[in-house]
């Protein structure tokens, strides 16, 4: 018999997204699994589901509670606003059969049923101007990684325990710290294009930018606190763009030469971001929205990344 897998779904409540996630898990091409759902408070019983009320706690606490209540050899973590492709576990466990692999993840693709503003957010995240060098939002290839996102994360239960479990203070960013802990055990992490979930997007603009601001601020802080897997050139690029923009604007007020350089750089950036939008968008009416989305995503992420760099710590 194939090994038992404990699918762990943290959530605030059993809403429509959570029900969709559970239904997707029940349709997997894998017959030996249990589903553990961790809402804040007690809910009506769901057939074949372990419901573990946790109170209003962080996702890290919920995931650790899921591990404690699990009986599987493997733990598969998925967000409640995501659902897996049918071959999710089969493909993940093939990779985890290698004893040197400590954890496996893969892309969180935009579901086809998302509305236009959600799809626009997905186009922004997967564009080469925002999601470059990352498999998080697109299917490309399989690579060794040091930072797999928690909405699509499968590992042996024993490895998770040895690694010390999920960080319960930081969110987002708890996945970065889990990956760092697993790497310190001597295991490697694989980001596979064949281990796929569909992850509902935050709609442009307000919800999307709120999420981006949290990502940026935590990454900025982690550059100082956890540089082992947070110091990457790509994380600094949005802040560099914002800094160059304001520096160019300031200097151009005093010297026509700097004004020419500023206008050239701004034009080049706008053209590059427009090309990035064109390469992503399948509906012409979304083109301007996605183009603007790429620009404001850089601005918001860049500013909050800088704020994270300046903070000593973040509140739970």
C-alpha positions, 0 to 999 in steps of 0.5 A: 500500500502507498504511504499515508499522507496527511493533507493539512489545510489551515483556515479561519473558517469553513468558507466556500474556498475551503470547501472547494479545497477539500473537494479537490483533495478528495478527487486526487489520484491517490487513495491513501490520505487523510484531510485535516482542516484547522479553522479558528472555531468549531464548525459543523462536521464534514464527512471524512474530515478531521476538524481541529479548532485552534482559535484565532492563531497564526498559520504556523500554529495551525500547521504545527497543530496539524502535524501533531494530529496527523498520522501520515508518513508525509504531511502535505500543506495547502492553503484553504484558497487553493486546490490541487491538481489530481496528480499532486501527491503522486508526483510529489511522492516520486520526488520524495522517494529520494532520501536526500530530498527534505521537501517538495513544492511547486507552482500555485497557478491561477484557477481558470474560474477566477474573475478578471481582476483576480486573473489580472493579479495572476498575470502581474505575479507571473510576469517576467518583471515581477516573478522572474527567477521564480516557479511560484506562479507558473509552470516552467521546470523543476529545480533545487530551491531554498524557498518553497511557498507554504500553499504547496508544500509536502514533506516527511513528517519526521523531517518537519519534526527534526526541523522544529516545525513551522515558525509561529511568529512570522506570517507571511515568511514562515515558509522561508524559515521552514525551508531554512530549517530543513536545509540545515538538516542537510536535506535539499528542497525541490521546486517541481513544475509537476507538483501543481495547485491552483491558488485563487488570486487577490484581486487587483488592486487593493487586495493584491497590493495589501498582500504584496506589501506584507511580502515586501516588508517581511522579506526586507526584515528577513534580509537582515535576520535570515540572510541565508535564503533571503539575500537575492538580487531579485528581492532588491530590484523593486526597491532599486527601481523606486530609489532610482526614480526618486533620485533621478527626479530630484537630480533632474530638478537641478541639471538638464543632463540628469533630466535626460538620463531620468527620462530615458530610464523612465521610458525604458522601464515603462516599455519593459513593463508594457512588454511584460504585460503584453506577454502575459495578457490574453484579453486586450481589455486587461492590458492596461490594468496589468501594465499598471499592476506591474508598476504599482506592485514594484512601487509597493513592494519596493517601499515596504521592502525598505521599511522592513530593512529599517525595522528591528522586528515585526509584531506577530 
